[in-house]
Every structure is written in structure tokens, then in C-alpha cells.
Amino acid sequence: MLSKLYSNPNTIAAGDDKIITVKAPSNLSNGEDEKEKNENNDNNNDHYLSSLTFANDTLPINRPHVESKLLRYFKNFSFKKRGSYSLHKKAEAYLPQIEKILASYGIPEDFKYVPLVESGLDRGVVSSKGAGGYWQFMPATARLYGLKVNGNVDERRDLTKSTHAAAKYIKSLYKQFGNWTLVAAAYNVGGGSLKGSIRRQKEDSYYNLKLNNETGSYVYKLISMKEIIENPEKHGYTRYANRTDQKDPNENML
């Protein structure tokens, strides 16, 4: 109504029949519209964040540090920041197979995003500590779960074999912690280290634990990765979201 009211000068008759021109402040209607727009955006953002889950567990979005971390990694994984569709292409090529293997072990499908966060689904990635392959196994852990790692062969670089090994490792962590969010954190930092943090702090909620920076951000990265893959348009990946040729048969992603 304000924009209509002040779109043209209006006249009001004063007591002496003198006509007075009434002008609106130049920024009034725009300011009200902008305020309403921001409020709507905030409401939409709150609704979106409150709908997020990890392994079917809801997130305590009412805690400011949870919201701020999520928004930070949404931004880091956004198209504006990365300027590439490589994550979505690799997800399309690899995740169906990973998801199928994880499901056969009864592991929530959200864990399929672990190798996207760990290695970007690049089998050749090796960390400074020696972790390698899609799931970034350390050599000793890889061997413990059935992978060959020696001078001649490195099965951490085999998608199928390494995913079976990862599934066995994840299941063993679940037996220790009984909570999938803690399992994700333990995958990053190690079960023994996480148990120590829980014991010292007398706290068993990931979102309340004080952990090192990498582990304290790990679940947020997984959730953010999940969201940019599953809701690409919301995070700037518009061209990928609108693609009609969802699979290019001539493109060898492996």
C-alpha cells in the first residue's frame, strides 16, 4: 500500500482550502520492502537449516555455533567459491556404487559423502601423514580391514574394495559409540582419541564436545557436502541442476 500511496503526489485540503502537496520520504517504500524481503529470507533460511539431518539425526540448529559452522561450509562448497562442477560429476559417477555397498552393511547413506570430503573422490590423493585412496586409509588401518598395501599394490585406490573396507571400519566404530554422528567424528580422529575426549569432558554429544579444528568441523563438512550435491541449485550449481543430459556417455569419470 505504501508504494501505491506514494507513487504520485497526493493533495489534502487544509482548513483554508489551500491545497497542500504531500510527498513521501524517498526511501520509505524501498526500506519497508527490503525489510520484508530480509525477514522472508531469514525465515526461509531458518526453515531450511532446521530441516537438515545427518544419518537421520536432527541438528541442534538453535545453537548459534552450529548454524554459523553450517553456513560457513555451505559458502566454502558453493559454486561461487569453487566455480566448478567436478564434485557433482564425480558424485554422479561414484556415489550410487558406494551407497549400494554401504547399504549392504546397514550403514546410513549419508556416509557415502565421506570420500567426497576426504579425497574429493580422487584415488590418487595421499595426505602428509600417509593416508591414501578414496577413503584416506592409513596403511595399517587399511591392512586391518583386508586391503593390500605394499610396494606393488595399493587397494586403497580400488573403489569397490576400499568401500567394503570402509564399511567394515564404520560398523566397528558404531559398535563402540552407538551413535552415527560420533562414528563420523571417530572416522576422522580415531576411536581411541574420541573416547578420550568423551571421557575427559563427560560429554557424549558431538555438537557439545570440544575437539580439534578438523574433527570439530568434520560433520558440518559432511552435511554441507550432502546438501550441495542433493540441492545443487540452492548453492549456486544452477547449470548442473538444470542439465538435461544428466550423464554424458562419452565422459570417462574413472
Sequence and secondary structure as in RCSB ss.txt:
>XXXX:A:sequence
MLSKLYSNPNTIAAGDDKIITVKAPSNLSNGEDEKEKNENNDNNNDHYLSSLTFANDTLPINRPHVESKLLRYFK
NFSFKKRGSYSLHKKAEAYLPQIEKILASYGIPEDFKYVPLVESGLDRGVVSSKGAGGYWQFMPATARLYGLKVN
GNVDERRDLTKSTHAAAKYIKSLYKQFGNWTLVAAAYNVGGGSLKGSIRRQKEDSYYNLKLNNETGSYVYKLISM
KEIIENPEKHGYTRYANRTDQKDPNENML
>XXXX:A:secstr
 HHHHTSS EEEE TTS EEEE   TTHHHHHHHHHHHHHHHHHHHHHHHT EETTEE  TTSHHHHHHHHHHHH
HHSHHHH   HHHHHHHHHHHHHHHHHHHTT  GGGGGHHHHHHTT TT B TTS BTTTTB HHHHHHTT  BS
SS BGGG HHHHHHHHHHHHHHHHHHHS HHHHHHHHHH HHHHHHHHHHHT   TTT    HHHHHHHHHHHHH
HHHHHSGGGGT HHHHT S  S TT    
